[in-house]
Amino acid sequence: MVFWTEEQLRSIDRMLNPRSIAVVGASPKGGYGARLLNAVLKCKQRVRIYPVNPNYTEIAGVKSYPGVSELPEAPDLVGIVVPYHRVLDVLQESHRKGAGAAVVISAGFAERGVAARLELQHKVGAFARASGLRMAGPNCLGLANVKDDIWATASSRTLGGLTGPIGLVCQSGATAFGPFLLRAVDAGIGLSYIVSTGNETDLDFADFARYLLDDPDTRVIAGFVEGFKDVKKFLAVAEMALERAKPIVLIKIGRSESGARAAQSHTAALTGADALYDAVFEQYGVIRVQDYDDLLETAQLLAHQRAPKKPGVAVVSHSGGISSLTADMCGLAGLQLPPLSDQAREGINSIVKEFGWAANPADVTGFSRSDSFPQIMQHMIDEPEVGTLVVASAGAGNQVDQVIELRDRSDKNVAYFWTASRGDQGALAKLKGANVPIFYTPAKLAAGLRSLLDYHARREQRVAAGPTRAPVPTPEQQQMIERLRALGRTALSESESKQVLAAWGVGGTRELLAKSAQAAVEAAKRLGYPVALKVDSPDIAHKSEAGAVRLGLTSAQEVSKAYEEILASALRHAPTAAISGVLVQEMVAAAVEVIVGVSYDPQLGPMLLFGSGGVLVEVYDDVTHRHCPITRAEALEMVAAVKGSKLLRGFRGKPAADIEALADTLVRVSHLAVHLDGMLAELDINPLMVLPAGRGVKAADALIVGSDRANRLYSLNS
């Protein structure tokens, strides 16, 4: 699927790198029109500026024009600050003039929660896409080319001097030009671009992120997202970013129910289930953070640090308490602090003598501000299992120069945990100027280092596996898809569900469908005792609750009695249910029960679930998710992620289960989910029985629920 064209990327380029800007709605009286004009006038020596307002012949000493059509040239960028009902007219006039792109500051669209305004927003977006005059907004604060000091924003803040390799794309303009910008300046963290996308009726976060992938001056893409308009497009850009080693660091609103409601009311954005977003972000190497400082500090770390040569972290400080707390936070984040070798410990002890503590973490007391500190740091960073050295201190003496010098000559990473005043204008300013990654709390430091490790591990895995794509359906699968296209009811029976699974190579238990008690007895004799009996009906999803399941039957008498009881219970539970018969199934012994499922999130699409079977999945919510399709490596990751995987590896003398077959099954189910996207609402295999190693898996029960968007299906059994 093609999400971006060359014309679209060129339009974004003209938007972010304009040589001429028209401000429609420019005003000398204050407000957004005045702020936008004042901001762009600061670069008037390099960019041609055209105020547009029919009520003035001159604004701020610059000639004003009555309309875009009267401008002496087609502007690269049109900034629009007019009442909402005039926006479409201005866009149409700008298109006729040949303008390159637009940024719509004007508000009053879908965020108002009024149907007519939403309809108008759709018309504006449709015109932008059809005409090729691509736009940011509406309801945004504009954008800034920070590296070239061009601020096309209606924000009152236009702060230069913070050029750097981080591109910031933010749905909320007040957030972009408020806390993010101010904190970036305070922290000395440089940006390449700032883009506020607002209601995203045309261009959205993924479009600007795609542009930034091609920008040589941007090494990290930082984002603040309230909701995704097109998750498939976002996943495509996330996959490209991982391939190109350009990390995406993101704050995604919607962790809580109240946060999700706020996102909907603010920009009419939709939010999906938050746990699923966490899973998708992890799968595609997107680093999710919690707050403004997290985003900026983590982005700075990723922009200026290499992939760690080793996962180990070494911590050195002037204080035992500081070093211990830092080590504690690193440990909680799952980071390794390898013990020092005898050589390193002896080398440090030869410097500190009886003072301090030569270990990892190290407390070197006043030697942290001595001429011997470079030797101490060298001993620690040279340790074979160490990939990152953390200096947790206050920059006394020549320490900062020593840290910068080590960072510049080492092939390992160096980060700094600053323990003194954030207002320091000496040592701290020097660290910022040298782009040494700085953290101000040990917890954020540990989280940042964890993100760095996880990102590069994920990227290495993805690059090795190649793009994740579902194969083309086989002829048997295509035939099943065609049969399902005629779906006329929202659920399939268990036997029908297993037929679908079988087409994708997921085997079930040996079973026979019986339509009488005598047929059930004959089926049990053929299968061999013990057996299980279950009602087979598309209208009874939860057979146990309906009293329509019997397990461990060992005789013909038990089977005959169970058959009659199951039918009676099923009809009491659902008198109008369509019942095709009773399934007689083998009982699977010596297997580990797990659950495999697929759900279709309205934003994310098909999501695969894997979890422990039995009570573990319900009591402990012992599940993990991935977006479909998955690779085999990701399938093995899913298995390892659940607590119940101990049972699969062999527990208390029991044999190890067939994890290899389980991983293959997860991959096949993920392919099924992609092939049937839009046709199914959900799929459950519960339980999937994982037999001992080498013996495979069997679906003991299955349920497929069709999407109400699909058409008629008569019966897969007919």
Backbone hydrogen bonds, N-H to C=O, Kabsch-Sander energy under -0.5 kcal/mol:
donor,donor_aa,acceptor,acceptor_aa,energy
3,F,1,M,-0.6
9,L,5,T,-2.1
10,R,6,E,-2.4
11,S,7,E,-2.1
12,I,8,Q,-2.1
13,D,9,L,-2.1
14,R,10,R,-2.2
15,M,11,S,-1.7
16,L,12,I,-2.4
17,N,13,D,-2.1
21,I,48,R,-3.0
22,A,77,L,-2.6
23,V,50,Y,-2.3
24,V,22,A,-0.7
24,V,79,G,-3.0
25,G,23,V,-0.7
25,G,52,V,-2.8
26,A,23,V,-1.2
26,A,52,V,-0.9
34,A,30,G,-0.6
35,R,31,G,-2.4
36,L,32,Y,-2.7
37,L,33,G,-1.8
38,N,34,A,-2.8
39,A,35,R,-2.2
40,V,36,L,-2.2
41,L,37,L,-2.2
42,K,38,N,-0.6
42,K,39,A,-0.9
43,C,40,V,-1.6
44,K,41,L,-1.7
46,R,43,C,-1.9
47,V,43,C,-2.2
48,R,19,R,-2.5
50,Y,21,I,-2.6
52,V,23,V,-2.8
53,N,65,Y,-2.1
56,Y,53,N,-1.7
59,I,62,V,-2.9
62,V,59,I,-1.8
64,S,57,T,-2.4
65,Y,51,P,-2.3
70,E,67,G,-1.1
71,L,68,V,-1.7
76,D,20,S,-0.6
77,L,20,S,-1.8
78,V,101,A,-2.0
79,G,22,A,-3.5
79,G,77,L,-0.6
80,I,78,V,-0.5
80,I,103,V,-2.7
81,V,24,V,-3.1
81,V,79,G,-0.6
86,R,83,P,-2.5
87,V,83,P,-0.5
87,V,84,Y,-1.1
90,V,86,R,-2.0
91,L,87,V,-2.5
92,Q,88,L,-2.4
93,E,89,D,-2.3
94,S,90,V,-2.6
95,H,91,L,-2.4
96,R,92,Q,-2.1
97,K,93,E,-1.6
98,G,94,S,-1.0
98,G,95,H,-0.7
99,A,94,S,-2.5
100,G,75,P,-2.2
101,A,76,D,-1.0
102,A,134,R,-2.2
103,V,78,V,-2.5
104,V,136,A,-3.0
105,I,80,I,-2.1
105,I,103,V,-0.8
106,S,80,I,-1.3
112,R,109,F,-2.1
113,G,110,A,-2.1
118,L,114,V,-2.1
119,E,115,A,-2.4
120,L,116,A,-2.0
121,Q,117,R,-2.4
122,H,118,L,-2.3
123,K,119,E,-1.9
124,V,120,L,-2.4
125,G,121,Q,-2.6
126,A,122,H,-2.7
127,F,123,K,-2.3
128,A,124,V,-2.2
129,R,125,G,-2.3
130,A,126,A,-2.5
131,S,127,F,-2.8
132,G,128,A,-1.5
134,R,100,G,-0.5
134,R,132,G,-1.5
136,A,102,A,-1.9
137,G,197,T,-1.1
139,N,106,S,-2.6
140,C,104,V,-0.8
143,L,152,A,-2.3
144,A,194,I,-3.1
145,N,150,I,-3.4
146,V,144,A,-1.1
146,V,192,S,-0.8
147,K,192,S,-1.7
149,D,145,N,-0.6
149,D,146,V,-0.8
150,I,145,N,-2.5
151,W,149,D,-0.5
152,A,143,L,-1.2
152,A,150,I,-0.8
153,T,151,W,-1.4
154,A,141,L,-1.8
155,S,141,L,-0.6
158,T,156,S,-0.6
160,G,158,T,-0.6
164,G,191,L,-1.5
166,I,190,G,-0.9
167,G,165,P,-0.6
167,G,220,V,-2.6
168,L,166,I,-0.5
168,L,193,Y,-2.9
169,V,167,G,-0.5
169,V,222,A,-2.7
170,C,195,V,-3.3
171,Q,224,F,-2.6
173,G,171,Q,-0.7
176,A,172,S,-2.1
177,F,173,G,-2.7
180,F,175,T,-2.1
181,L,176,A,-1.0
182,L,178,G,-2.6
183,R,179,P,-2.2
184,A,180,F,-2.4
185,V,181,L,-2.2
186,D,182,L,-2.4
187,A,183,R,-2.7
188,G,184,A,-0.7
188,G,185,V,-0.8
189,I,184,A,-2.5
190,G,188,G,-0.6
191,L,162,L,-2.9
192,S,166,I,-2.4
193,Y,166,I,-0.6
194,I,144,A,-2.4
195,V,168,L,-2.5
196,S,142,G,-2.0
197,T,170,C,-2.0
197,T,195,V,-0.5
198,G,170,C,-0.5
198,G,171,Q,-1.2
199,N,138,P,-2.8
200,E,197,T,-1.8
201,T,137,G,-1.6
202,D,137,G,-0.7
203,L,135,M,-1.8
208,F,204,D,-1.8
209,A,205,F,-2.6
210,R,206,A,-2.4
211,Y,207,D,-1.8
212,L,208,F,-2.3
213,L,209,A,-1.4
214,D,210,R,-0.7
214,D,211,Y,-1.3
215,D,212,L,-0.7
218,T,215,D,-1.6
219,R,165,P,-3.2
219,R,217,D,-0.6
220,V,165,P,-1.9
221,I,247,P,-2.8
222,A,167,G,-3.2
222,A,220,V,-0.6
223,G,249,V,-2.5
224,F,169,V,-1.8
225,V,251,I,-3.0
228,F,270,L,-0.5
234,F,230,D,-1.8
235,L,231,V,-3.0
236,A,232,K,-2.0
237,V,233,K,-2.1
238,A,234,F,-2.4
239,E,235,L,-2.4
240,M,236,A,-2.0
241,A,237,V,-2.5
242,L,238,A,-2.0
243,E,239,E,-2.1
244,R,240,M,-2.1
245,A,242,L,-0.9
246,K,241,A,-2.6
248,I,285,G,-0.5
249,V,221,I,-2.7
249,V,247,P,-0.5
250,L,287,I,-3.2
251,I,223,G,-2.4
252,K,250,L,-0.6
253,I,225,V,-2.8
253,I,251,I,-0.6
260,A,256,S,-2.2
261,R,257,E,-2.1
262,A,258,S,-2.2
263,A,259,G,-2.0
264,Q,260,A,-1.8
265,S,261,R,-2.1
266,H,262,A,-1.9
267,T,263,A,-1.9
268,A,264,Q,-1.3
269,A,263,A,-1.2
276,L,273,A,-0.6
277,Y,273,A,-1.4
278,D,274,D,-2.2
279,A,275,A,-1.8
280,V,276,L,-2.5
281,F,277,Y,-3.1
282,E,278,D,-2.3
283,Q,279,A,-2.3
284,Y,280,V,-2.2
285,G,282,E,-1.0
286,V,281,F,-2.5
287,I,248,I,-2.7
288,R,286,V,-0.7
289,V,250,L,-2.7
295,L,291,D,-2.4
296,L,292,Y,-2.4
297,E,293,D,-3.0
298,T,294,D,-2.5
299,A,295,L,-2.2
300,Q,296,L,-2.4
301,L,297,E,-2.1
302,L,298,T,-2.4
303,A,299,A,-2.1
304,H,300,Q,-1.5
305,Q,301,L,-0.9
312,G,385,E,-1.2
313,V,336,Q,-2.9
314,A,388,T,-2.5
316,V,390,V,-2.5
317,S,362,A,-2.1
318,H,392,A,-0.8
323,S,319,S,-2.4
324,S,320,G,-2.3
325,L,321,G,-2.4
326,T,322,I,-2.3
327,A,323,S,-2.4
328,D,324,S,-2.5
329,M,325,L,-2.4
330,C,326,T,-2.2
331,G,327,A,-2.5
332,L,328,D,-2.3
333,A,329,M,-1.5
334,G,331,G,-1.7
335,L,330,C,-2.7
345,R,341,S,-2.6
346,E,342,D,-2.7
347,G,343,Q,-2.1
348,I,344,A,-2.4
349,N,345,R,-2.5
350,S,346,E,-1.8
351,I,348,I,-1.3
352,V,348,I,-2.5
353,K,349,N,-2.1
355,F,352,V,-2.2
357,W,363,D,-3.6
359,A,357,W,-1.4
362,A,315,V,-3.0
363,D,357,W,-1.6
364,V,317,S,-2.7
364,V,362,A,-0.6
367,F,364,V,-1.9
368,S,365,T,-1.6
369,R,366,G,-1.8
370,S,367,F,-1.4
373,F,370,S,-1.3
375,Q,372,S,-0.7
376,I,372,S,-1.7
377,M,373,F,-2.7
378,Q,374,P,-2.3
379,H,375,Q,-2.3
380,M,376,I,-1.7
381,I,377,M,-2.9
382,D,378,Q,-1.9
383,E,380,M,-1.0
386,V,383,E,-1.8
387,G,312,G,-3.1
388,T,312,G,-1.6
389,L,413,N,-2.7
390,V,314,A,-3.2
391,V,389,L,-0.5
391,V,415,A,-2.3
392,A,316,V,-2.6
392,A,390,V,-0.6
393,S,391,V,-0.7
393,S,417,F,-1.5
399,Q,396,A,-1.8
402,Q,398,N,-2.2
403,V,399,Q,-2.6
404,I,400,V,-2.6
405,E,401,D,-2.3
406,L,402,Q,-2.1
407,R,403,V,-2.6
408,D,404,I,-2.3
409,R,405,E,-1.4
410,S,406,L,-1.9
413,N,387,G,-2.2
415,A,389,L,-2.4
416,Y,437,P,-2.5
417,F,391,V,-2.8
418,W,416,Y,-0.7
418,W,439,F,-2.6
419,T,393,S,-2.5
424,D,421,S,-1.3
430,K,426,G,-1.9
431,L,427,A,-2.1
432,K,428,L,-2.4
433,G,429,A,-2.5
434,A,430,K,-1.5
435,N,432,K,-1.6
436,V,431,L,-2.0
439,F,416,Y,-2.5
445,L,441,T,-2.0
446,A,442,P,-2.5
447,A,443,A,-2.4
448,G,444,K,-2.5
449,L,445,L,-2.5
450,R,446,A,-2.4
451,S,447,A,-2.3
452,L,448,G,-2.2
453,L,449,L,-2.2
454,D,450,R,-2.8
455,Y,451,S,-2.7
456,H,452,L,-1.9
457,A,453,L,-2.2
458,R,454,D,-2.6
459,R,455,Y,-2.6
460,E,456,H,-2.3
461,Q,457,A,-2.1
462,R,458,R,-2.7
463,V,459,R,-2.8
464,A,460,E,-1.9
465,A,461,Q,-2.1
466,G,462,R,-2.2
469,R,467,P,-0.8
478,Q,474,T,-3.0
479,Q,475,P,-2.2
480,M,476,E,-1.9
481,I,477,Q,-2.5
482,E,478,Q,-2.3
483,R,479,Q,-1.9
484,L,480,M,-2.1
485,R,481,I,-1.4
486,A,483,R,-0.7
487,L,484,L,-1.8
488,G,713,L,-0.6
492,L,704,I,-2.5
497,S,493,S,-2.7
498,K,494,E,-2.3
499,Q,495,S,-1.5
500,V,496,E,-1.8
501,L,497,S,-2.3
502,A,498,K,-2.4
503,A,499,Q,-1.4
504,W,500,V,-0.7
504,W,501,L,-1.3
505,G,502,A,-1.9
506,V,501,L,-2.2
507,G,505,G,-0.7
509,T,699,A,-1.6
512,L,584,V,-2.2
514,A,512,L,-0.6
514,A,582,V,-3.1
520,A,516,S,-1.9
521,V,517,A,-2.0
522,E,518,Q,-2.3
523,A,519,A,-2.3
524,A,520,A,-2.3
525,K,521,V,-2.0
526,R,522,E,-2.1
527,L,523,A,-2.4
528,G,524,A,-2.6
531,V,553,L,-1.9
532,A,585,Q,-2.6
533,L,550,R,-2.7
534,K,583,L,-1.8
535,V,548,A,-1.9
536,D,581,G,-2.5
537,S,535,V,-0.6
539,D,578,A,-0.6
540,I,537,S,-0.9
541,A,539,D,-0.6
543,K,541,A,-0.9
546,A,542,H,-1.1
547,G,544,S,-1.7
548,A,543,K,-2.7
550,R,533,L,-2.7
553,L,531,V,-2.7
559,V,555,S,-2.2
560,S,556,A,-2.7
561,K,557,Q,-2.3
562,A,558,E,-2.6
563,Y,559,V,-2.4
564,E,560,S,-1.6
565,E,561,K,-2.2
566,I,562,A,-2.7
567,L,563,Y,-2.0
568,A,564,E,-2.2
569,S,565,E,-2.7
570,A,566,I,-2.6
571,L,567,L,-2.2
572,R,568,A,-1.9
573,H,569,S,-2.2
574,A,570,A,-2.7
577,A,574,A,-2.1
579,I,577,A,-0.7
580,S,536,D,-2.3
580,S,578,A,-0.5
581,G,536,D,-0.7
582,V,514,A,-3.1
583,L,534,K,-3.1
584,V,512,L,-3.1
585,Q,532,A,-3.1
585,Q,583,L,-0.6
586,E,510,R,-2.4
587,M,530,P,-1.2
588,V,586,E,-0.5
589,A,587,M,-0.6
592,V,690,V,-2.5
594,V,688,L,-2.0
595,I,611,G,-2.4
596,V,685,I,-2.2
597,G,609,L,-2.4
598,V,683,L,-2.6
599,S,607,M,-2.3
600,Y,681,A,-1.2
601,D,599,S,-0.7
601,D,605,G,-2.3
605,G,601,D,-2.2
607,M,599,S,-3.1
608,L,626,R,-3.4
609,L,597,G,-3.4
610,F,624,T,-2.3
611,G,595,I,-2.1
612,S,622,D,-1.9
613,G,593,E,-1.8
616,L,613,G,-0.9
617,V,614,G,-0.6
618,E,614,G,-0.6
619,V,615,V,-3.3
620,Y,616,L,-2.1
622,D,616,L,-0.8
623,V,621,D,-2.0
624,T,610,F,-2.4
626,R,608,L,-1.8
628,C,606,P,-2.4
635,A,631,T,-1.8
636,L,632,R,-2.3
637,E,633,A,-1.9
638,M,634,E,-2.3
639,V,635,A,-2.0
640,A,636,L,-2.2
641,A,637,E,-1.5
642,V,638,M,-0.8
642,V,639,V,-0.8
645,S,642,V,-1.5
646,K,643,K,-1.4
647,L,644,G,-1.5
648,L,644,G,-0.7
649,R,645,S,-1.5
650,G,647,L,-0.7
654,K,651,F,-1.3
657,A,648,L,-3.3
658,D,691,L,-2.8
659,I,657,A,-2.0
662,L,658,D,-2.0
663,A,659,I,-2.7
664,D,660,E,-2.1
665,T,661,A,-2.1
666,L,662,L,-2.3
667,V,663,A,-2.0
668,R,664,D,-2.3
669,V,665,T,-2.8
670,S,666,L,-1.9
671,H,667,V,-1.8
672,L,668,R,-2.5
673,A,669,V,-2.4
674,V,670,S,-1.6
675,H,671,H,-2.7
676,L,672,L,-2.2
677,D,674,V,-1.3
679,M,676,L,-2.5
680,L,676,L,-1.4
681,A,705,V,-3.3
682,E,705,V,-1.7
683,L,598,V,-2.4
684,D,703,L,-2.7
685,I,596,V,-3.1
686,N,684,D,-0.6
686,N,701,D,-0.7
688,L,594,V,-3.2
689,M,687,P,-0.6
689,M,698,K,-3.4
690,V,592,V,-2.9
690,V,688,L,-0.6
691,L,689,M,-0.8
691,L,696,G,-2.1
693,A,656,A,-2.3
695,R,692,P,-2.2
698,K,689,M,-2.2
699,A,507,G,-2.1
700,A,687,P,-2.1
700,A,698,K,-0.8
701,D,687,P,-1.0
703,L,684,D,-2.5
705,V,682,E,-2.8
706,G,490,T,-1.8
706,G,704,I,-0.5
707,S,679,M,-3.0
710,A,707,S,-1.6
711,N,485,R,-1.4
718,S,715,S,-0.9
